[in-house]
Amino acid sequence: MLNTAFTLDQGEDNRHLASMAKLFGANMGNRVIDRVIQIHSGMGYTKELSIERWYREARLWRIYDGTDEIQRLIIARNLIKGHVKLGQFL
């Protein structure tokens, strides 16, 4: 995220970095909320706890501003063009 913001400030084309950050962040958020629901079992789906709302919102994170597939396509195109090198961010 910090690298993405830095390159944006520098005026560089950072669509691939934004796609990587969005893809990772949205998927990690979904994994976390899924785990929270598992911990709370059936209560995780009730409106008594706000977990069910978090689950709905987390699902939207993966759709809003481009689905996971669109983000992967943007990343792949930039890999093919040579804008990104494998292992650059490892």
N, C-alpha and C positions, 0 to 999 in steps of 0.2 A: 504494500500500500504506500509506504513512504517513498519507495523508488518510483512508483507510478506518479505520485504527486510531484516529485522532484523533476521528472522528465517533462511533465506538463508545464511546470513553471519555466523550464528551459526552452519551451516552444517546440519540443520534439514530437514526432508522431508516436504516440504511445498507446494506440488502440489495442495492440496485442497485450500490453501490460495491464490495461484496464480490464480486458477480457479475462486474463489470468486471475486477477484479483477478484473479479465478480464471480467467476466459476468456482474458485476455491472457497471464497467466503460464503456464497449461497449454499454450496454443498456441505460445508462444515456446519453451518447453522442448522441445516436439515438433520444432519447426523446427531447433533446435540439435542435438538428438541425431540427427535425420535427416541433417544435414550431416556430423556426426562419422562416421556409418556410410558416407556417400559417400566421405569422405576415406580411410577404412580399407578400403574395398571389401569383398571377400568375408570378410576377417578380422573385420569388424565384426559378423558373424553367428555367429562361433564362440564357444565358452565359454572359450577361452584368454584373451580380452579381456573385460572386464566390460561392454562396450558393449551386448551383446545384452540383458543384464539391465536396463541403463539404458533401453533402448528399450521393454522391457515395462513398466517402471515409469512411464515418461513417457506411455505410452498410457493407463495407469490414471488419471493425473492428469486427463485429459480426461473420464473417466467418473465418478470418485468425486465425491461431493457435487453431483451434477447434471451431465448432459451439456452439451456446448456449446449445444445447442438450448434446453435449459432455462434456461441462463444468459442467452441472448439474449432469451428470452421474459420473464424477470424484468426485464431492462434495458428492453425495449420497453414493458412495462406501466408502468414508472416514468416513461418518457418521455411516454406518453399521459396519465398522471395529472398530469403537470407537476412531478413531484419533481425531475426532471433536465432541464436545458436543453441543447440541442445546442451543442457548443463550450465547455461549462462547464469542461472539464478539458483543453482544448487549450493 
